[in-house]
Amino acid sequence: MDTYADLIECEDVLLFANAAITSTGQREFHGSAGEQRLSLDFLHRYIQGNYPDLYAATLALDINDHNAALIIANLLKQPGTGDGRLIAWRLARMSPPRVYRLFRELRRAGVNNRRTRAIIRDWLAGRPDLAFDAVKYRSAVKSAVRHAHLTLTGELGDFLFAPFSRTRYDTPVLEAWRRAHYDKSALYDLPYTVAEGFAARHGISRPIFLERVAPRLTGLERLRLAESAGAAGVATGADLAAMPLVRLASYVLSLAADVRTRRRAELVGALRASAARAAGARAGTWGSVAAVLDDSFSSFGSPVKRRRPLAVALACNYLLEALAGAYRGLWVSRRTDPLQARASGHTPLGQRILDALDTRPGMLVIVSDGWDNAPPGLAAEVLRVWRRKLDPGGEVGIVHMNPVYDADTFDVRRLSPMVPTAGIRDAEDLPALVELARFAEGRTGLAELRAYLADRAAR
């Protein structure tokens, strides 16, 4: 049986997991960037100091890259803490710019023990095309090589430390970079971000540049440039259905209402295809599902996380539709067309929860930042009465997914102690987060949580 200390530990770890999933240290609708960073820094110090093994194990959860980098940096600063294989696995899942930024921060902090050098060495050795990285992230690669005390011989070493010492490179991307200084045609063999600088230097017009560089664009670059390139009369060929669900939802929400209407078939088809890919073998297995989705004004987020909470809600709508055998999505604004979602108005969560529970679904998923204000506290009271009086056996599973970290409470804001709350950043993680949320209900304890983390790490 769990002791009181075990219950506190379980609660602390779940609180940290919610923060590490949702917070990126940036400004939110109800909190400044400074408040976010200060709160998050305290949590990292507190959890690492009190539960070092569980702190390291959270790398196996679906936490965001910002917090994964913080955890890895903190583990490397303390020799003997953390599993090197888990650190290497997590680094392999992170975007290259984020990893190179982490290596630079380790160098600035003077973290240069043997394990750190080995991790940097192995990560660089595992890159599919280090020459490509050397062109796209040249200063970052050079910094990592120096910090790990690596010796690069041949063309790559010359390119990083004496790029004009050779009159020709045999590696195509390195030779393209050399030629691009004087040959306009060579820049189209370079990564987009590098080619863009050379295009400006050579005075190439934007439409011509975009048309010729299009074959070199990554999927994310195609999506980011779709609108600006379209305005210039250039099609980037973005494959919307191949995009991650929340990124795609953010793109859809960035479009004007009339554009969404005109492109309805394309956009809805892409959202459903992306959701079906995320659902995978679980598609159609969740039975009857209802969702209450927050599109109130606070779902706008902030200027640096524009419409992020609303994008998560829109993405969850299509993913739940794919997971459920029967699905009903209810927006707090009472809009019926998810494609036309926009952040506006108050947050009458309580009334919409009543509407959702009226049909007694097998599961109710609430996606909201938790600021119930029309009237304040109604959602909590509805959930309390439902759990204690109308459904004490828990026949209707209820879970609250919150995409926003609340710096004041060191957690995501909860609607009610009657239902579990989990932080969410990417809709694809929703099935795993529903599984994790059961620990917050108090039906399972510390031993089960430790076993769950160990199993995730082993997988």
VENQUIKA-V168691 format. One record per residue. N is the residue number from 1. RES is the residue in one small letter. PHI is phi in whole degrees, -180 to 180 (NA if undefined). D_CENTER is the distance of its C-alpha to the mean C-alpha in Angstrom with 2 decimals. Layout:
# VENQUIKA-V168691
n:res:phi:d_center
N:RES:PHI:D_CENTER
N:RES:PHI:D_CENTER
This chain:
# VENQUIKA-V168691
n:res:phi:d_center
1:m:NA:35.94
2:d:-69:33.24
3:t:-82:34.68
4:y:-61:33.61
5:a:-63:32.01
6:d:-64:30.00
7:l:-64:28.75
8:i:-64:27.76
9:e:-63:25.89
10:c:-61:24.04
11:e:-64:23.15
12:d:-63:22.06
13:v:-67:19.72
14:l:-65:18.11
15:l:-61:17.88
16:f:-66:16.15
17:a:-61:13.66
18:n:-61:12.79
19:a:-65:12.55
20:a:-71:10.47
21:i:-81:7.77
22:t:-100:8.09
23:s:-87:9.82
24:t:-120:9.29
25:g:72:13.08
26:q:-106:13.30
27:r:-62:15.68
28:e:-116:15.22
29:f:-60:17.88
30:h:-106:19.87
31:g:-155:19.21
32:s:-78:19.66
33:a:-63:17.63
34:g:-62:20.46
35:e:-63:20.35
36:q:-63:16.65
37:r:-66:17.24
38:l:-63:20.53
39:s:-64:19.35
40:l:-67:16.48
41:d:-61:18.99
42:f:-62:21.50
43:l:-61:19.34
44:h:-60:18.63
45:r:-64:22.35
46:y:-66:23.48
47:i:-70:21.65
48:q:-65:22.42
49:g:-71:25.97
50:n:-98:26.68
51:y:-135:24.77
52:p:-60:24.15
53:d:-71:23.91
54:l:-71:21.36
55:y:-58:19.35
56:a:-67:19.24
57:a:-69:18.57
58:t:-66:15.26
59:l:-61:13.84
60:a:-80:14.43
61:l:-84:12.12
62:d:-87:8.53
63:i:-79:7.72
64:n:-80:5.16
65:d:-65:7.13
66:h:-60:9.05
67:n:-76:10.58
68:a:-61:11.11
69:a:-65:13.04
70:l:-63:14.94
71:i:-63:15.93
72:i:-61:17.10
73:a:-61:19.03
74:n:-67:20.63
75:l:-68:21.61
76:l:-70:23.16
77:k:-72:25.11
78:q:-117:26.84
79:p:-56:28.67
80:g:89:28.73
81:t:-105:25.57
82:g:85:22.76
83:d:-97:22.96
84:g:-59:22.98
85:r:-69:22.05
86:l:-68:18.89
87:i:-62:18.02
88:a:-63:18.86
89:w:-64:16.81
90:r:-68:13.63
91:l:-61:14.56
92:a:-67:15.12
93:r:-88:11.55
94:m:-86:10.29
95:s:-69:11.02
96:p:-54:14.69
97:p:-59:14.63
98:r:-65:12.48
99:v:-67:14.98
100:y:-64:17.92
101:r:-64:17.00
102:l:-62:16.98
103:f:-62:20.33
104:r:-65:21.73
105:e:-66:20.95
106:l:-64:22.67
107:r:-67:25.56
108:r:-63:25.92
109:a:-82:25.95
110:g:73:28.59
111:v:-87:26.79
112:n:-143:28.74
113:n:-74:29.88
114:r:-60:30.64
115:r:-64:27.49
116:t:-61:25.31
117:r:-63:27.44
118:a:-67:27.29
119:i:-65:23.50
120:i:-62:23.37
121:r:-59:26.26
122:d:-68:24.86
123:w:-66:21.45
124:l:-63:23.43
125:a:-66:25.84
126:g:-87:23.18
127:r:-66:21.89
128:p:-65:23.10
129:d:-150:24.71
130:l:-68:25.16
131:a:-64:27.54
132:f:-61:24.90
133:d:-60:22.68
134:a:-63:25.86
135:v:-79:26.33
136:k:-78:22.82
137:y:-127:22.04
138:r:-56:25.68
139:s:-66:25.85
140:a:-70:22.81
141:v:-64:24.34
142:k:-60:27.68
143:s:-63:26.43
144:a:-65:24.87
145:v:-62:28.11
146:r:-65:30.25
147:h:-67:28.38
148:a:-87:28.65
149:h:59:32.32
150:l:-90:31.98
151:t:-114:34.77
152:l:-100:33.92
153:t:-101:37.05
154:g:77:37.88
155:e:-64:36.19
156:l:-65:32.72
157:g:-65:34.29
158:d:-64:36.52
159:f:-63:33.77
160:l:-71:31.74
161:f:-112:34.74
162:a:-152:37.50
163:p:-63:36.08
164:f:-103:39.39
165:s:-78:41.60
166:r:-110:41.56
167:t:-91:43.10
168:r:-161:41.12
169:y:-113:38.10
170:d:-81:38.14
171:t:-73:34.33
172:p:-55:33.61
173:v:-69:30.52
174:l:-70:32.34
175:e:-68:35.46
176:a:-63:33.64
177:w:-63:32.36
178:r:-65:35.96
179:r:-71:37.51
180:a:-63:35.09
181:h:-68:36.83
182:y:-133:39.91
183:d:-118:39.16
184:k:-60:37.10
185:s:-68:36.63
186:a:-71:34.95
187:l:-66:31.86
188:y:-78:30.67
189:d:-99:30.22
190:l:-106:27.63
191:p:-57:23.83
192:y:-54:23.16
193:t:-64:22.27
194:v:-79:25.45
195:a:-62:27.55
196:e:-61:26.79
197:g:-66:28.47
198:f:-68:31.43
199:a:-63:31.80
200:a:-65:32.16
201:r:-64:34.67
202:h:-88:36.69
203:g:72:36.63
204:i:-80:35.20
205:s:-67:34.50
206:r:-61:30.99
207:p:-59:31.86
208:i:-65:33.59
209:f:-61:30.84
210:l:-64:28.09
211:e:-64:30.39
212:r:-85:31.19
213:v:-88:27.83
214:a:-50:26.10
215:p:-63:26.64
216:r:-92:24.71
217:l:-73:21.51
218:t:-78:18.26
219:g:-59:16.57
220:l:-68:14.02
221:e:-65:17.09
222:r:-62:19.07
223:l:-67:16.77
224:r:-63:16.70
225:l:-95:20.45
226:a:-56:21.46
227:e:-72:22.84
228:s:-66:24.46
229:a:-69:25.90
230:g:-62:27.20
231:a:-65:28.94
232:a:-89:30.57
233:g:80:31.73
234:v:-121:29.55
235:a:-96:27.48
236:t:-84:24.47
237:g:73:24.33
238:a:-65:20.63
239:d:-92:19.92
240:l:-62:17.83
241:a:-65:17.92
242:a:-86:16.30
243:m:-79:13.06
244:p:-58:9.80
245:l:-62:10.51
246:v:-71:8.36
247:r:-61:9.16
248:l:-65:12.60
249:a:-62:12.93
250:s:-62:12.24
251:y:-63:14.87
252:v:-60:17.20
253:l:-68:17.12
254:s:-77:17.98
255:l:-83:21.14
256:a:-66:24.38
257:a:-58:25.72
258:d:-69:28.55
259:v:-68:26.38
260:r:-61:24.31
261:t:-65:27.72
262:r:-65:29.13
263:r:-105:26.29
264:r:-52:25.80
265:a:-59:26.62
266:e:-65:24.36
267:l:-71:21.26
268:v:-65:21.81
269:g:-61:22.59
270:a:-68:19.41
271:l:-62:17.27
272:r:-70:19.42
273:a:-68:19.36
274:s:-65:15.59
275:a:-66:15.70
276:a:-64:18.63
277:r:-65:16.99
278:a:-68:14.13
279:a:-70:16.97
280:g:58:19.11
281:a:-70:22.14
282:r:-82:21.19
283:a:-54:21.91
284:g:75:24.65
285:t:-102:24.98
286:w:-91:23.83
287:g:70:27.08
288:s:-84:27.43
289:v:-129:24.24
290:a:-119:24.13
291:a:-134:21.24
292:v:-108:21.55
293:l:-118:19.03
294:d:-88:18.95
295:d:-121:19.69
296:s:-71:21.67
297:f:-60:21.81
298:s:-68:19.34
299:s:-72:16.55
300:f:-63:16.92
301:g:86:14.85
302:s:-150:16.13
303:p:-59:17.26
304:v:-93:14.39
305:k:-130:11.71
306:r:-61:14.04
307:r:59:13.91
308:r:-62:10.28
309:p:-59:11.73
310:l:-68:14.06
311:a:-64:11.70
312:v:-63:10.03
313:a:-63:13.74
314:l:-65:14.87
315:a:-64:12.49
316:c:-63:13.58
317:n:-57:17.09
318:y:-75:17.27
319:l:-68:15.69
320:l:-64:18.15
321:e:-60:20.85
322:a:-74:20.36
323:l:-76:20.33
324:a:-83:23.29
325:g:-78:26.94
326:a:-136:27.63
327:y:-132:25.12
328:r:-139:25.62
329:g:-105:23.05
330:l:-119:24.29
331:w:-90:22.94
332:v:-64:24.28
333:s:-78:25.87
334:r:71:27.73
335:r:-67:26.67
336:t:-110:27.07
337:d:-110:25.33
338:p:-58:21.50
339:l:-65:21.56
340:q:-101:23.22
341:a:-61:20.87
342:r:-152:20.94
343:a:-82:20.46
344:s:-165:23.97
345:g:84:26.35
346:h:-81:26.51
347:t:-124:24.71
348:p:-83:27.33
349:l:-63:25.20
350:g:-57:28.32
351:q:-65:30.19
352:r:-71:27.45
353:i:-65:26.96
354:l:-59:30.74
355:d:-61:30.58
356:a:-70:28.03
357:l:-74:30.04
358:d:-58:33.23
359:t:-96:32.78
360:r:47:31.86
361:p:-70:28.90
362:g:-69:28.00
363:m:-145:24.57
364:l:-117:23.28
365:v:-113:19.57
366:i:-107:19.07
367:v:-112:15.90
368:s:-161:16.70
369:d:-78:16.28
370:g:87:19.57
371:w:-90:21.92
372:d:-82:24.71
373:n:-138:27.51
374:a:-142:29.82
375:p:-83:31.65
376:p:-61:29.88
377:g:87:29.66
378:l:-65:30.64
379:a:-60:27.53
380:a:-62:28.17
381:e:-69:31.81
382:v:-60:31.22
383:l:-67:29.01
384:r:-65:31.61
385:v:-64:34.50
386:w:-61:32.81
387:r:-70:31.98
388:r:-87:35.34
389:k:-110:37.77
390:l:-95:36.66
391:d:-143:34.44
392:p:-65:35.10
393:g:-81:34.61
394:g:70:31.01
395:e:-64:31.73
396:v:-97:28.85
397:g:-74:25.57
398:i:-125:23.54
399:v:-140:19.99
400:h:-107:18.11
401:m:-105:14.33
402:n:-119:13.35
403:p:-88:10.21
404:v:-127:12.09
405:y:-83:13.32
406:d:-105:17.10
407:a:-61:18.46
408:d:-68:21.97
409:t:-103:21.53
410:f:59:19.05
411:d:-161:17.11
412:v:-79:15.65
413:r:-70:18.73
414:r:-97:20.64
415:l:-83:22.89
416:s:-163:25.44
417:p:-69:26.34
418:m:-77:27.53
419:v:-129:24.14
420:p:-74:21.13
421:t:-123:17.96
422:a:-131:14.50
423:g:-75:11.33
424:i:-141:8.54
425:r:-121:5.07
426:d:-113:5.04
427:a:-60:8.79
428:e:-58:9.46
429:d:-84:9.23
430:l:-56:11.86
431:p:-58:14.90
432:a:-68:14.07
433:l:-73:13.33
434:v:-62:16.63
435:e:-65:18.25
436:l:-67:17.04
437:a:-64:18.18
438:r:-64:21.71
439:f:-69:22.11
440:a:-78:21.88
441:e:-81:24.84
442:g:83:27.21
443:r:-83:28.44
444:t:-128:27.25
445:g:-117:27.62
446:l:-65:26.77
447:a:-61:28.26
448:e:-67:26.14
449:l:-65:22.94
450:r:-62:24.00
451:a:-65:24.83
452:y:-64:21.49
453:l:-64:19.69
454:a:-64:22.39
455:d:-67:22.00
456:r:-63:18.25
457:a:-65:19.11
458:a:-66:22.06
459:r:-71:20.22
